[in-house]
Every structure is written in structure tokens, then in C-alpha cells.
Amino acid sequence: MIADLVATPVLERLAAGATTGVAHAPGGGAAYVDLPGFVLALTARGVPLMPNGIVVGELPTGGGAATAAPGRVTAGGHELTWDAADPPRWDPALSRADPAARAALGRRGHAILAALGVEGAPSIAGGLAVTATGRGADGAHHLRLALADRDADEASLAAERLIGLGGGLTPEGDDVLAATAAVVVAIGDAVGFAPDDRARWLAALVPADAAERTTALSATLLALAAEGRVVEPVHPLVDPGDAHWREALVRLEGAGASTGRAYAVAVGTTLRMLAA
């Protein structure tokens, strides 16, 4: 089987050489391969492109031992290949916003939240069950302060409360943090978030021990988000010149049981607050 697309972080991970891992049976249009320190996603055509993903025409049917090397992955009895010298790459890094687009970024954030039915003041908690009460609500409060004041200490408190919060392969609290981090990377320069301050803020939001506090898949996506690498439907949302952002928002909302909405609310809130 030949891969349709391979995300650049996957190519970078496999460039280190062959490694072994464990494949999990597919579900929800994707199968996952746990490698040391990195979870690789095999996704079916039509599923939103993932920053740790390989798009395939047919998902493996089962789990078990897996191997991965440049140009080849074996999982669930399937062998997936591509040209290691000239791979069909997809780059999940968000484009960096221009300072001239600051006002447009704020308007886009407002429009996203309005489309999601989150009215009034920007709110991480809008329509998200995980941030409605208790630890989640506390985490959302600290995240709003972290964005409003660009405060790394508040970002650390948000991470403490949100990492690992929720169910599934990517807990909803992690989804909120990942989307927030990716947008901060993309628009930080445009909104005057100084590089050194931004780096400290992102390190607080996505701490080095995240892998010990959540699922392996979620930890992989958090680490990539802190580099500005994120699922494909987020890209049009963060580009104020993309007229098809509403279609992208629909695709994003359809991702997972709660993941898509968590990403969408966090993207809209981060755009609106940072560009204010």
C-alpha cells in the first residue's frame, strides 16, 4: 500500500532510523502506532489531516507489533510505503501572520465564536462540558488570564488543571491547550508577543512532563502544537484571507466526539484575545 501524504513531523521522527512500536486497531477513521516518544496516526482519506499523520487508502484491520523506518511502516499486517527520497509530504505548520493582519485576526476570532454560538465576552468555556465546572472551569479561568496578560505563570496554572482532563484518546482539556498553543505560535509576532516571552509562555502551557500526565497521543499533539503544527482545518481559520474558513470550521467541528469543538472554541478565543 502506498501512502498518499506523510506529515513532516513523521518524516523527521523516522529519519532517526528504524524503530518498533505497537499498533492499535482502527476506529473513527484512524489507527495509531505507538513509537517511543511519538504516536503516529494512520488516517483514512477524507479524515482531517493530522500533524502526526499518514494518509492511507486502507486502514490496517488489527493491532499488534509495528515497525517504522524511512519510507515504510508495517502495522496490523499491512505494509505502508512511500519514496523516502521524495516523500508525498504535508507540512502542518501554520503560516506566521503578518502584523498588518492584526485587526483582521481579531475579527476572525469574533466570527468563529459567533458561528459556534459563543456570544458576549471571549470564553474558553463556551459550550464545552469539560470547562463548565470544577477543575475545568478553573483551568479555563487561568487560560483566559494567561492570554489577556501574556502571563506564563497563569499559563502554567492552566496547564496544571487542564492537561489530561476529559476522556478519550485526546482529553478535551488537552485539545483546548493544543489549539491555543498553535495559534499563539502562528500569530505571536503579529500581535507583538515578544519571542522570548512567548517561548516561556508556551513552555509553561505545554510542560516537559505532559507525557506523564495524559495519553501518549495527546502528548504528541501537544508537543507539535507548541511548534505551531496542528490539524489541517485549523489552518484556514487562522488565515484571515481564507474565504473558506466556514467550511473548515464545519470539518473541524466534526472531528472526534468533542475534540473539534474544543479546538474551534480555543482558536476563536485565542485569536480574539491576543489581537485585541
N, C-alpha and C positions, 0 to 999 in steps of 0.2 A: 504494500500500500504506500502511495506517495503522499507526502504532506502537502497541503495547499498553501499554508502560511506558517511561519515559525516566528514567534515574538523574539525580539533581540535579546531580552534578558535570558531566554532559554539558550540561545546560541552562546552567550557569554558563559553561562553556567557549564555547558557541555564542552566548551573549549578547553576546560581544565583536564579533560580526558575521560575515559570510560569510568562509569560508576554503577553500582547496583542499588536497587530500591525495592519498594513494594507497590504493586498496582492494586487499585480498588475497583470493584465492579462499578459500571457507569450508572448514572442517574441524573435526571434533569438536563440531558443534553451534553454531559461531560463525564469524563473519567479522570481519575487523579493518580499520579505516580509520586510517591514519597521518596525523594532522594535526600541524602544528608544535607540539611540546611536549606532545602528548596523543594517546593511542591510544584510539579509540572502538571498542567491541565491539558488534556486532550479533549477538544471541543468539536461538536458536530457543526457542519455547515449551517449557517443561519443563526447560530448562537452568538451573542455579542463577543467580539474578540477580547481575550483576556491578556493581561501583560505578562503572564507566565504560561501562555498557551501555545498549542499547536493545533491548527485546524485540520481535521481529517474527514475523509468521505465516509468512514465507517468506524464506529467506536468499538474497542475491544469488548468482548462479551463477558469477561470474568476478571477476577483478580489474581494475585499471586506474585511470584518473583518477577522483577523487571530489571532491565539493563538500559543504560543510556550512554551514548557516545556521540561525538560529532557526526551528524548525518544519519543517525539511526537510534530508534527507541524500540525495544521489544516489551510488550505488556499484554497480559491476558491472552497469550497465544497468538498475538498479532505482531508483525514486524512493520514498523513505520520508517520510511527512509526519505531522504532529500539529498540534494547535491551540497555536500559540506563546503565545497569551494565557492559555490554561488547559490546560497540558500534563498528560498522564497520568503524573505524577511518582512516582518511588520514591526514598526517602531511604535511602542505605546507611550513614548514621552510626549507630554503636552507641549505645544508650542508656547514659547515665552511671550507674554503680552507686551505690547508697546505702551509706554506711559501716556501717549496720546489717546489711548482707548480707555482710560480710567473711568470716565463718566459712562461710557457705553457698557463697561463691565458691571457697574453698579445697576444700570437699567436692566441688564440681562439677569442679574441675580434677583431683582424685584419681579421680573416677568416669570422666572422659573417658579418662585414661591407662589405667585398668584395662580399659575397654572396648576400647581399642586394643591391649591386651596388653603395655603398658609397665609392668612391675612394679618394686617397690622405690623407690629414690630418684627424684625427678623427673629426667627426661632428655630434652634436645632430640634426642639421637641415637637414641632408641628406635625401632628398625625403619626408620630412614632410611638408605639406602645412601650418600647424599652426605655424611653427617656421621659415617660409621663410621670413616674413616681419614684420614690426611694433613691437608690444609688444612681440610677439612670438620670433622674431629674437633677441630682446634684452634679453629675458629670456634665450635663448639658449646660448648667449654670456656669461652671468653671470654664467650659469651652467658649461660651459667649464672652466672658470676661477676657479670656486669652486672646480672642480675636479683636475685641474692642480696644484693648490696651497693648496688644502685641507683647503679652507678658508670658515669659517662659515658665515662671512658677505656676501660673494658672493653667498653662498647657500641661504641666506635669500632673497637677491635681485632676485635670480632666482625664488624662490617660490612666491614672490610678483607678478611677471609678468606672471608666468605660471599657477598657481592654478586657476582652473575654466575656462581656456582658451580653447575654442572649443565647439563643440556641442555634443549632445548625453548624455547617462547616465553616461559615464565617459569621460569628456572632454580630448582631446588629450594632452593638457599641463599637466594634472594630470597623464596621463599614462606615460609620459616621467619621471616625478618626482618619481612615484611609482617604476618603473623598476630600476631607478638609485639608489634609497634608498635601495632596496632589495639587489642589487649587492654589495653595499658598506658594508652592514651588513655581507654578506657572505665572502667577500674577504679582509675585512679591516685588520684583523690580518696578513694575508699572505703578504700584501703589506706594512706593517709597519705603518698603520694608527692607532695611539695610541688610546686606548679605550675611554679615557676621551675626547680627541679632536674629535673622531668620534661621540660620543654621542651628543656633542654640535652641530656638523655639521648636523647630522640627525634631531635634534630638530629644527634647522633653516630651513632645507629643507622641513620638514613636521610640520609646526607650529600648536600649540594647537587650533588655531581658524580656521583650514582648513574647518571644517564642516560648518562654516558660509559663506564660500567663494566658495563652489562648491556643487555638488549634494551629497545626503546622501550616495548613493552607492560609489561614488568616494572617499568620505571622509573615508568610511570604508576600502576601498582597500589601500588608502594612509597610514592609521594608521597601518594596518597589514604589509605593505611593509617596514615601518620603523622598524619593528621587524624581518625583513628578511623572511616574509611569503608572498608567491606570487603564481600566476597561474602556473600550472604544467609544461607547455612546457618550461618555463624559466629554470627549474632545469637541464636538460641535457646541456643547453647552458653554464651554469656556472661550469659544471663539465668537466675539460679538459680531463678526462679519458673516457668520454662517447663518443663512436664512432658513436652513432645515433643522434648526435646533429643536423645534417642537416634535418632529418625527423621532429625533434622537432621544428626547425625554420619554416618549412612549416606549421606545425599545428598552431604555434603562429601567423604567418602572416595571417592565415585565421580567426583569432578571431576578430569579430566586423568589422565595416566599416573602422576604422583607428587605433583601439586600438592595434592590433597585431603588426603592423609595428612600431608604436611608442615605444612599449616595446622593440622590437627587436633592433632598432637603439640605444636606450638608453642602453640596455645591452651591445651591442658590443662596444659602445663608452666608457662606464664606465670601462669595462674590459681593454680595450686598454690603456686608460689614466692612470688609477691607477696602472697598472702593469708595466708601462714604467720605 
